[in-house]
Amino acid sequence: MGDRAYVPASKPVPVAAPRAANGVANGGGGGGGGAARPPPMVPGRVPPPPMYRPKPMQAPPRRRRSGRGWCCACCLWMTLVVVGLVFLGAIAAGVFYVMYHPQVPTFAVTSLRLAALNVSDSDAVTSRIEFTVTARNPNDKIAFAYGDIAAAFSADGADVGDGTVPGFIHPAGNTTVIKGAASATASTVDPVVANSLRSRKSHAMSVEMDSKVGFQIGRFKSKRINVRVLCAGFTAGLAKNTPSAPPIVVAAAPSPVRSVVKASSSSSSSSSSSGGATTTDAKCKLRVKIWIWTF
């Protein structure tokens, strides 16, 4: 057995002093402060990471859409709606054209009689004009409904008569002969124009006819739109005989009739000398006015 060291009983074994609660050992050091000293760093030892304390969860803030965003969205939707409507309208117009082949009616001034044209010393014009206009509907399935037609005549650029023709229905494939009269009573004109009217025996005539027209297909009736018929390029002289004025008549010719009176120098001169109407084949241009656009 090995030998044991002998320790005398009179010498006590040193015992480590307990650490004070406030971090000061044996009442020493600290300089009066209450903060605990950190443990001494041991070479080669990494200190533990600080304790992670998670933050409380917060609801994300709501993003408010600005007025600019609403405006852009409205513009986008409006553009899509307009494009869609235009696309549908184009499809409907294509189907309508394929089914009915619509064509515009044609007009021609076939007869005009300058019954009276007097210019007074005070440049006042008194006149009476009797005219015949032939309207042709080339469509097979489309009829036209005309409102009252207002006709305004000009001679050498001066207004010499106004008249109104009652409205009528223009059947499909039909030629309609329109007879009417226009007059002016003490209508004052420019002195230069008045001298021109006095000095000339034949006058360059033109007429503007305004009306509202709608088309009919079976029982369907469209809304009426404004149209204007312009007729020019014909002349008329003062008739010698002035018979009583006939009433305004609108006569519809049968469908097969396609008669148009053609102008000729011999017939025009003989008609003027006998006091009859001046024949002409003056063609007219039809213009359609929708709101502020004219076609």
FENZIDA-V516408 format. One record per backbone hydrogen bond with DSSP energy under -1.0 kcal/mol. CO is the residue of the C=O (numbers start at 0). NH is the residue of the N-H. If there is no record, write none. Layout:
co=<CO:CO>
nh=<NH:NH>
This chain:
co=<19:24:29:41:65:66:67:68:69:70:71:72:73:74:75:76:77:78:79:80:81:82:83:84:85:86:87:88:89:90:91:92:93:94:95:96:105:106:107:109:110:111:112:112:113:115:117:119:122:123:124:125:126:127:128:129:130:131:131:132:133:134:135:138:142:143:144:148:149:150:151:152:153:154:157:160:161:162:164:167:169:170:173:174:175:176:177:178:179:181:182:183:186:189:190:191:192:193:194:195:200:202:203:205:206:207:208:209:210:211:212:213:214:215:216:219:224:225:226:227:228:229:230:233:235:248:250:263:264:265:266:267:268:269:270:277:281:284:286:287:289:292>
nh=<22:27:32:44:69:70:71:72:73:74:75:76:77:78:79:80:81:82:83:84:85:86:87:88:89:90:91:92:93:94:95:96:97:98:99:100:135:283:133:279:131:277:114:129:238:127:125:122:188:119:186:117:183:115:181:112:179:109:110:177:107:175:105:172:215:169:213:164:209:162:207:159:205:157:154:152:182:150:148:145:143:173:136:252:134:250:132:248:130:128:161:126:124:193:194:195:196:197:198:199:237:235:155:153:230:151:228:149:226:146:224:144:221:142:219:216:212:288:210:286:208:284:206:204:202:178:176:267:268:269:270:271:272:273:275:111:108:229:227:294:292:289>
